[in-house]
Amino acid sequence: MRDLANHLHLKRAISPAAAVADNTPIVSQIIDRSGYEKLVFAILLGALADADATFTVLLEHGDAANLSDAAAVPDAQLTGTEALASFTFADDDKVRKIGYVGPRRYVRLTITPAGNAGNAFIAAVAILAAGRYGPTPNPPV
């Protein structure tokens, strides 16, 4: 079958919101991978107004639901790299992605701006796949 919608589960990671105009880290929801083997974050970029801003991506994982045991994900447990998922002011209206193949149940994405004094519009979606049961719920929960 060519159906993809019934094999993916989407979760809000970083909601579309007012522009970020400082260097405060943008932290995603904690994503629970229970029942799914695969996870990728899609990072959606809008206008990035500051002419020298950089944005560094970090993935953390753990087994506690509140990620009180959060640790940086080792490079061997990523598909792609945090460097490739990171971006600069010159990446208006682009998309970045980074995947997770580690063993932990909970995962979180953090985007940390540096040199950002302008408006930056950023959102992200967690895409889960290879679920134990199907089809996945629609609308997603």
C-alpha positions in Angstrom: 0.0 0.0 0.0 1.1 3.6 -0.6 -0.6 4.9 2.5 1.7 6.9 4.8 -0.8 8.7 7.0 -1.8 5.6 8.9 1.8 4.7 9.6 2.9 8.1 11.1 2.0 9.7 14.4 2.6 13.4 14.7 3.1 15.3 17.9 3.5 19.0 18.6 7.1 19.7 19.6 7.4 23.5 19.4 4.2 25.4 18.7 4.1 28.2 16.2 4.2 31.3 18.3 5.3 34.9 18.4 8.8 35.6 17.2 11.7 34.8 19.5 13.7 38.1 19.9 16.4 37.1 22.3 18.7 34.2 23.2 16.3 32.3 25.4 16.5 28.6 24.5 13.4 27.2 22.7 12.5 23.9 24.4 10.2 21.4 22.8 7.5 19.3 24.5 8.8 16.0 25.9 8.0 13.4 23.3 7.0 10.0 24.6 8.1 7.3 22.1 6.1 4.5 23.8 4.7 2.2 21.1 6.9 3.6 18.3 10.4 2.6 17.1 11.2 5.6 15.0 11.3 9.4 15.7 12.4 12.4 13.6 12.0 16.1 14.5 11.1 18.4 11.6 12.2 22.0 12.4 10.2 24.6 10.5 11.8 28.0 10.0 10.1 31.2 9.1 11.7 34.6 8.9 14.9 34.9 10.8 15.5 38.7 10.9 18.8 39.1 12.8 21.8 39.4 10.4 24.2 37.5 12.7 22.1 35.0 14.7 22.9 31.3 14.9 20.7 28.6 16.3 22.2 25.4 17.8 20.2 22.2 18.0 20.5 19.7 20.9 18.6 16.4 21.5 18.3 15.0 25.0 16.8 11.7 26.1 15.9 9.8 29.3 13.6 7.3 31.0 11.8 9.7 33.4 8.6 11.2 32.1 9.7 14.7 33.2 13.2 14.1 31.8 14.7 14.8 35.2 17.4 12.3 34.0 18.0 14.1 30.7 21.3 13.5 29.0 22.6 14.6 25.6 22.0 12.0 22.9 25.2 10.4 21.8 26.0 11.0 18.1 25.7 7.3 17.4 22.0 7.4 18.4 21.2 10.3 15.9 20.3 10.1 12.3 21.8 13.2 10.9 23.8 15.5 13.2 22.9 18.3 15.5 25.2 20.5 13.4 23.3 19.7 10.2 20.0 20.5 12.0 21.3 23.8 13.3 20.9 26.9 11.3 21.7 30.6 10.9 19.9 33.9 10.0 20.4 33.0 6.3 18.1 30.0 6.5 14.7 31.8 6.2 11.8 29.6 5.3 13.7 26.3 5.3 13.2 23.0 7.1 15.8 21.0 9.1 15.5 17.4 10.4 17.2 15.2 13.0 16.3 11.6 13.9 16.6 9.6 17.0 17.4 5.9 17.1 18.4 5.5 20.8 16.8 3.3 23.4 15.3 5.8 25.7 11.5 6.4 26.0 11.5 10.2 26.2 13.2 12.7 23.9 13.3 16.5 23.9 14.6 19.0 21.3 16.2 22.3 22.3 17.2 25.2 20.0 19.5 27.7 21.5 19.9 31.1 19.7 23.0 33.2 19.9 23.4 36.8 18.7 19.6 37.0 18.2 18.2 40.4 18.6 15.7 40.2 15.8 12.5 38.2 15.2 12.9 34.5 14.6 9.9 32.3 13.8 10.5 28.7 14.6 8.2 25.6 15.1 8.8 21.9 15.2 6.9 18.6 14.8 7.8 15.2 16.2 7.1 12.5 13.7 6.8 9.0 15.1 6.7 5.8 13.0 6.9 2.0 13.1 4.2 1.8 15.7 3.3 -1.5 17.4 -0.3 -1.0 16.5 -2.0 0.6 13.5 -3.5 2.5 12.1 -2.2 5.5 14.0 -4.9 7.8 15.5 -6.4 10.6 13.4 -6.5 13.3 14.5 -3.3 12.6 16.4 -3.4 12.6 20.2 
